[in-house]
């Protein structure tokens, strides 16, 4: 029989009614109560936004692959073709051909968990207070931080690289390194020079649409005036006078990235320019973070979570460029 008890808070005047005859004595009892709470908890978890988790802004994320895959295979082609003037009866016509290569992108299985003790669930049930969603939020945040670390720097143990440290991307050193003392035109020339390097390396077929700076250098170009006696900042001038915008009439996406501070060889600042297109670079994520069915575990109810993703695959390394400030 239900034993309904009403408790009134004398400070707020609010009343709470609960079934004093219902108890959480075992993990299985707690599981039944927790499952009903989890239906609301799931939605709260996915509503959380972490502004400092930013890797999705810089890298195209592909979640289209089946969850069971351990690697993703794609075929790249290199066409060899030419033509020439020939006579009417000529038979030595240049032949077009295609060279193909199979490439694989490994993805790796990961996970974490969170849980609640029977005592926590007991208090939550009796006081009619939903279980605290913070643990679930932090579990999701743990996945996001793991994904962001791999997205930018890869994982040495699994021999995968990220956006910042791919060994196949061309690298050179900046000419102007002290931007505090440099003129606005010197900084603009340094940044535009990186775009020109990609344009030249790709035989004028690719121009970076994205350029990333360390936070300090970003702050400098947002404050430093282009010339004495003008209110135009270096950033405002460069947005209108860069190679990508002049060729496409589209705005160049210039962003700060904290990880570029000490991101270069020897711990120096690094600047990156690249074409942000899924055909150029991608991060495969067949299984984003997902919590599973709550499970009894001793005196707790445990909620395991799983996910699967790989490093950043830069398919056309010459469509990107690193510049270090040695």
N, C-alpha and C positions, 0 to 999 in steps of 0.2 A: 504494500500500500504506500502511495506517496505520502511523505511527511513534509508539507509545505510550511515554510517558516518565512515570515516577513521581518526584515531588518530595516529600521529607519535611521538615516544619518541625521543627527540633531543639528549639525552645522549647515547642511544643504537642504534638509527637508525631503530628500529623495528616499524612496523606499525600494528595496530589492526583495524579491520573492524567489526562493530556491527550494529544491527538493532535498531536504536533509537526509532522506532515506536512500539517496543515490550516492554511491561512493566510488572513488577510483582507488582500488586496492591493488590491481596488477597492471602490468604493461598493456595487456589486452584490453582492460577496461579503459585505460588512458588512450589507447589507439582509437577506440570507438568515438570518444569525445573529440579527439584531435582531428580525425578525418572530417568531421562536420565543420570544424574551425578552418581547416586547410582550404576548403573551397573558396572562402573569402580571402584567406591569406595569400593565395596564389595571385589574385588580381592585384593586391596591394604591392606585392613584390615587383611585378612588371610595370607598375606605374611609377616606380622610383626612377628619377633622373639624376645622373651624376655628371655634372658639367665638366669635370676634369678627366673623365674617361673619353678620350678624343680620337682614338685610332680609327673609328669609322669615318671621321671627317677627312682623313688623309689617304685611306686605302680602300679600294673597292672590295667589299666583303661578299663572297659567293656562298650562299646556303642551299644551292640547288642540287647538290650531290646526295645520293642515298646515304642514310645514316650508317649502313654496315660497311662502307668502304674503308680500306686502310691506305689507299693511295688513289690519286686521280691521274689518269693518263690522257695526254693530248698529243696530236701530231702537228709538227711545224713543217712548213714547206719553204724551199728556196728555189725560185724559178730561174733558169738559165736560158736566156733568149737574146737573139740579135737578128739583124737583117742586113742585106747589102744589095747593091745593084748587080743584076745578072743579065746574061743574054737570053734570047727567046728560047733557046734549046739547052740552057744550062741545067746541070744535074747536081751541082755542088751547092745546094741551098743550105744555109745555116739552119741547124736543127735546134728547136726549143726542147727543153727537158726540165724535169722537176726532181729535185732532191728532197726526200722526206726524212724526218727524224722523229722518233718516239721519245716523249719526255714524260716523266712521272713526278707528281707532287705528293709526298707522303703527308698523311694526317695522323694525329695521335689522340688516343683516348685519355680523358682526364675526368676529374670529379672532386667533389668535396661533400660536406654534410653539415647538418645542424640538428639539434634535438632539444627536447624538453624533459625535465625530470617529472616523475609522478607527482611530486609535491607541488611543482609549478602548475601542472594541469589541475590538480585538486583545488588549489587556491583560485585559479582562473574560473573553474566551473562553479564553485560555491559563491563567488562574488559576482558572477555573471559579467566578467570582464573578458573580452576576447584575448586569446594568447598573443603575447608580444611578437609583432612581426619583425622586430629588429634583427633577430638571428637569421631569418630567411633573407632579409635585405643584405646582411653582411655576407652571407653565402653567395648570393648573386654578385655582390661587389668583388668577392674573391675571384670568381670566374673572370669578371671584366678586367681586373688588374693583371691576372695571368695572361689573358688574351692580349692586352695592351703591351705587356713586356715582350711577348713573343713577336707581336706585330712590328715593334720598333727594333728589337735587338736579336730576335731569333732565340735559339736554344743550343748551346754548345754541345751538350750531351747527345742531342739528337741530330747534330750536324745540319741545322737549318738556320737561315739568316733572316733578318728583318729588313725594313725599309731603310734603315740608317747604315747598315754594315754589310751590304752585299758586295763580295769581292769582285764581281764581274762588271760593276758600274764604273765607268771612267772617273778618275780622281786626279785633281791637280791642286796646287796651292794658290791662295789669293795673293795678289800683288799689294793691295791696300789692306792692311790688317788692323790698323788703329783707326776705327771709324769716329772716335771722339775728336781726333785731330784732323781727319780728312775733310776735304770740301764736299759739298753736295754732288758736284759733277764727278768726282773721283769714286764716290760710293755708287752712283748710278752706272758708271762705266764698269765697275766690278760686278754688279748684279747682272747687267745686260750682257757682259762677257760670258757669263755662265750659260745664258740662253743661247748665245751664238755658238758655244761649243757643241751643244746638242744638235743645233741646226746644221752645223758643218759635219759632225760625225755621222749624221743620218742622210747625207747628201741632200739637204734641204727638204727632206720629207717629213720631219717631225720638229715641232717647236714646243717646248714645255709650256703647259698651261697652269702649272703650280710651282711655286717657289717657297721654300721654307727657310726661316732664319731662327737663330737662337733668340730667346726672349730679350736679352740685353741689346742685341743688334736691332731687333724690331723696335724697341723703345727709342733707340737713337734716331732711326729714320722717321719716326712719328713726331719727334720734337725738333730735330735739326732743320733749320731753314735752308732752302736750296741756294739762295744767294743773300748777301747782305742787303737789307732794305726791302725784302719781300716777305710776305706772310706764307708763301707756299712752302710746305715741308718737302723733304726729300721723297717721302712716301707718296704724297699727292702728285709730285712731278713724275715720279717713276711709273705710277699707274697709267699715266697718259703717254709716256715716252719709253716704251719697252718693245722689244722685238715681237713678242706674241701679239700684243694689241695692234701694232702697226701693220702686221700681216693679216690678221683675222678680224679686226674691229671688235674683238671680244675682250673683256677684262681679264687680266692676269690675276690668278688667285694667289695672293701673297699672305702667308700665315706665319705666326710665331710657333715654335715648338720647343718646349723646355728641354727635351731630351737631346737637342742639338748642342747644348752647352756641354762641353767636354765630350762630344760625340765623334770627334775626329781622331786621327792618329796621334797618339801621345797625349790625349786628353784636351785637345784644343777645340775651339768652336768649329762647327761644320755647317755649310750651307748646301741645300739640296734643290735641284730643279728636275722636274720630271713631267711626263705626260700622264695625267691621272685618268687612265682608261683601262677597263677590265682586260682589254687585249694586250696591254703593256704590262700591267702588274695586277695581282689579285691575291687575296688571302682566302683559302678555302675553309669553310666552316660547315661541314655536313650536319653537325648537331650542336646548335646553341645550347646554353645552359638550361637544364630541365630537372626539376625535382621529381623524385619517384614516390612510390607509395610509402607512407610512414610504416616503420617496422619496430616491434617491441625489441628492446635491447636492455636486459637487466631491469634496472629501476628507471629507465628512460624510454622515451619514444623517439627513435632516430629517423631523420629524413635524409636519405642519400640523394645526391644530385650528380648528373653526368653531363659531359660535353665532349666534343671532338673538333679539333681544328689543326691547321698546319702553320708553317711560316709564310712569309711573303714571297711569292714567286714573281720575279721580274723577268718576263719572257723576252723583252727587248732591252737589254741593259744599256745600249747606246742611246735609248730614248730617255735616259736619266743621267744625272751628273752630280758628283760630289766636289765640293770646293772647301778645303781646310784653311784655317787662318793660323798658320804656323808662326 
